Protein backbone atom coordinates (compact mmCIF):
# COMPACT_ATOMS: atom_id res chain seq x y z
CA UNK A 1 0.00 0.00 0.00
CA UNK A 2 2.89 2.37 0.74
CA UNK A 3 4.34 1.78 -2.72
CA UNK A 4 0.95 2.54 -4.30
CA UNK A 5 0.60 5.73 -2.25
CA UNK A 6 4.14 6.79 -3.20
CA UNK A 7 3.44 6.24 -6.89
CA UNK A 8 0.21 8.26 -6.70
CA UNK A 9 1.88 11.14 -4.86
CA UNK A 10 4.76 11.24 -7.36
CA UNK A 11 2.32 11.15 -10.27
CA UNK A 12 0.24 13.92 -8.74
CA UNK A 13 3.37 16.03 -8.18
CA UNK A 14 4.37 15.65 -11.82
CA UNK A 15 0.81 16.41 -12.94
CA UNK A 16 0.74 19.67 -10.96
CA UNK A 17 4.24 20.67 -12.17
CA UNK A 18 3.22 20.19 -15.82
CA UNK A 19 -0.16 21.91 -15.42
CA UNK A 20 -0.50 25.05 -17.54
CA UNK A 21 -4.06 25.92 -16.50
CA UNK A 22 -4.46 29.55 -15.42
CA UNK A 23 -5.99 30.18 -12.03
CA UNK A 24 -6.10 28.32 -8.77
CA UNK A 25 -7.26 24.92 -10.10
CA UNK A 26 -5.53 22.34 -12.29
CA UNK A 27 -6.94 20.71 -15.39
CA UNK A 28 -9.08 17.63 -14.78
CA UNK A 29 -7.00 14.64 -13.66
CA UNK A 30 -8.36 11.42 -15.14
CA UNK A 31 -6.57 9.12 -12.69
CA UNK A 32 -8.11 10.78 -9.62
CA UNK A 33 -11.23 11.96 -11.48
CA UNK A 34 -11.05 15.49 -10.05
CA UNK A 35 -9.46 18.94 -10.22
CA UNK A 36 -6.80 19.95 -7.70
CA UNK A 37 -6.28 23.27 -5.94
CA UNK A 38 -2.87 24.77 -6.64
CA UNK A 39 -1.28 26.47 -3.66
CA UNK A 40 -2.85 27.25 -0.32
CA UNK A 41 -6.40 28.09 0.59
CA UNK A 42 -6.39 31.74 1.68
CA UNK A 43 -6.97 32.14 5.40
CA UNK A 44 -9.92 34.27 6.38
CA UNK A 45 -8.80 35.24 9.87
CA UNK A 46 -5.15 34.34 10.58
CA UNK A 47 -4.77 36.99 13.31
CA UNK A 48 -7.71 35.68 15.32
CA UNK A 49 -6.51 32.08 15.09
CA UNK A 50 -2.92 32.94 15.95
CA UNK A 51 -3.98 34.77 19.10
CA UNK A 52 -5.76 31.70 20.51
CA UNK A 53 -3.77 29.26 22.66
CA UNK A 54 -2.71 26.08 20.83
CA UNK A 55 -4.87 23.88 23.06
CA UNK A 56 -7.96 25.97 22.29
CA UNK A 57 -7.34 25.77 18.52
CA UNK A 58 -6.91 21.98 18.65
CA UNK A 59 -10.04 21.53 20.75
CA UNK A 60 -11.97 23.48 18.11
CA UNK A 61 -10.75 21.15 15.40
CA UNK A 62 -11.87 17.95 17.08
CA UNK A 63 -14.90 18.97 19.12
CA UNK A 64 -18.50 19.32 17.98
CA UNK A 65 -19.44 22.90 17.10
CA UNK A 66 -22.22 23.00 19.69
CA UNK A 67 -19.72 22.35 22.51
CA UNK A 68 -21.27 19.01 23.48
CA UNK A 69 -17.88 17.29 23.57
CA UNK A 70 -16.16 19.71 25.97
N, C-alpha and C positions, 0 to 999 in steps of 0.2 A: 504494500500500500504506500509506503514511503517513496519508493521508486516512481510509482504512478503520480503521486502528488508532486514530486520533484520535476517530472517531465511536463506536467501541466503548468506549473509555475514558470518554468523556463520558456515554454511555448507562449504563455501569456505575456511574459516580459518581452520576447521578440516581437509579438504582435503589436504591443503598445509602442515599442521603439520604431517600428516600420509604419505606424499609422500616420496618415497625412490629412486626416479629417480636421477641419477647422472647428474650434470650439472646445467645450469641456468634455465631450463624449467621443469615444472611438467609433469606427465603423462597426457594423454588426459582425460578431464573431460566430462563425458557424459551429465550431467545436463546443462552445459553451452556450450557444443559442441566446446571446444577449449582447448589449452594448456595455462598455466599461467607462467609468468616470476617470478622466485623466487628472491627476493632481489631487489636491485636498478639497474637502467640502469646507466652504468658508464658515467660520465660527460666527455665531450671531451675538454672543455676549462673552468674549474671552475674559474681560476684566472682572465681571461678576463671578465667573467660575474660578478664576485664579485667586480671588480673595477668600474663598471658602476653604476651611481646613480639609486636608486630604481625606480624612475619615468621613466627613460629611458628604464629599463628592462621591466617594465609593458607595456609601449607603444609598444615595440617590440612584445610582446605576442599578443596584440589585434589589431594591425594595419596591413594593407596589406604590403607585402614585398616591393612593388614598391614605398612606401611612399605616395600613393595617399590619405590616410586617415589622414595625419598629417596637 
